[in-house]
Amino acid sequence: MDALLAALADPARWRLVNLLAERPRAVGVLAQLAEARQPQTTKHLQTLERAGVVTSQRTGQRRIYALRPGSLRDLAAALSRIADTAEQVSGPHATYDRYERGLRAERLAAKESGWANDRSFTFHRSLTGRPELVWRHLTEAVLLAHWWTPQDLRVSELVFEARPGGRIVQEYRDAEDADGSDLVAGRAEGVVDDVRPGERLAYRLSPLLPDGRLAFTAHVDMSLGPTDTGSDLDVRWRITDSTIDSADFIAGIEIGVGQSLDKLAATLAADSHDTDSTDIRSMK
């Protein structure tokens, strides 16, 4: 496929492909129609032949070239599969487009400091796992690191002191940046305000701008309650201290926090499934 793409990337060769799509033609005729020198045309045709785009045969003193449509159909099918992957409903590209729309709107709204103050975002998740288990995933750094970023990011540094006045540090990188050589995707710092184990967790968290200033402060309030199948988690983010430069961060709150909570739900569901399987095996 690489050889095929390289062969078709040249405008002169692409012109020859279009001419051969009409009918097989001799080298001399192709050179005339393409308004090129015959030696150059021959070299281009040889490249196309090696890539499987055309075939040739000698007839008398002339060499006739013809197009091989199969290779082009294979390329078209491959490109179609790539496009289908990118257009998956609710896939990463759809999320990117959604964030881009939100980004444009927030940047237009960010005219002065305080522009987003008192805006709030609410989230609800019904989770597998009793409140005491969910609480551990909300407050223990080792467990937090598994879910406390959107899908395309990973936690690279995390401090969470689950006590009033406790310190919070969250640094995150691209999920595929395995060796940490890429730039840090973001960093946030905060402080814990209220801790009621298994019931309520409240803290302030401020994303940092590249120059170290606070973009805004999020007042995060999490409430837990038991249900017949596990726990209900309600989360509220309220914004204060918003700067003009905070628009890019605020545009991503709904998507980012939503994806993080989905990861939490999936983690708890997987843990529950593993526990159930262990229980079943122990009964046999």
QUIQUIWO-V751239 format. One record per pair of residues at least 24 apart in sequence whose ideal C-beta (glycine too) atoms are under 8 Angstrom apart, sorted by the first residue. I is the first residue (numbers start at 0). GAP is how many residues later the second one is. If there is no record, write none. Layout:
I GAP
I GAP
This chain:
0 73
0 74
0 77
2 47
2 48
2 49
3 47
3 48
3 49
3 67
3 70
3 71
4 70
5 45
6 40
6 41
6 43
6 44
6 46
7 43
7 45
7 67
9 34
9 37
11 24
11 28
11 32
12 31
12 34
12 35
15 25
15 28
15 29
15 32
15 38
15 49
16 31
16 36
16 37
16 50
16 55
19 34
19 45
19 46
19 47
20 46
23 40
23 41
23 42
23 43
24 39
24 40
25 36
25 37
25 38
25 39
26 35
26 36
26 38
27 34
29 35
91 59
91 60
94 56
94 160
94 164
97 157
98 152
98 153
98 156
101 149
101 150
101 152
101 153
102 144
102 145
102 148
102 149
104 146
105 141
105 142
105 144
105 145
106 140
106 141
106 144
108 138
109 132
109 134
109 135
109 136
109 137
110 133
111 132
112 129
112 130
112 131
113 127
113 128
114 127
114 129
115 100
115 123
115 126
115 130
115 131
115 134
116 122
116 123
116 124
116 125
117 120
117 121
117 122
118 119
118 120
118 123
118 131
119 116
119 117
119 118
119 119
120 115
120 116
120 132
120 133
120 136
121 112
121 113
121 114
121 115
122 111
122 112
122 113
122 114
122 134
122 135
122 138
123 108
123 109
123 110
123 111
124 107
124 108
124 110
124 136
124 137
124 139
124 140
125 101
125 103
125 104
125 105
125 106
125 107
126 103
126 104
126 105
126 106
126 137
126 138
126 141
127 101
127 102
127 137
127 140
127 141
127 143
127 144
128 101
128 102
128 139
128 142
128 143
129 96
129 100
129 101
130 67
130 68
130 93
130 94
130 95
130 100
131 65
131 66
132 98
132 135
132 138
133 90
133 96
133 97
133 99
133 134
134 62
134 63
134 66
134 89
136 127
136 130
136 131
137 63
137 84
137 86
138 56
138 62
145 117
145 121
146 113
146 114
146 116
146 117
146 120
147 112
148 26
148 107
148 111
148 114
149 102
149 105
149 106
149 109
149 110
150 24
150 108
150 112
152 32
152 33
155 24
155 28
156 30
159 32
160 31
161 30
161 33
161 39
162 29
162 32
163 28
163 29
163 30
163 31
164 26
164 27
165 25
165 26
165 29
166 24
166 25
167 24
167 35
167 37
169 35
189 27
189 28
192 26
197 26
198 24
198 25
198 26
199 24
205 35
206 39
206 42
208 34
208 36
208 37
212 30
212 32
213 27
213 29
214 27
214 28
214 30
214 31
214 34
215 24
215 25
215 26
215 27
215 30
215 33
215 34
216 24
217 35
229 38
229 42
232 28
232 31
234 26
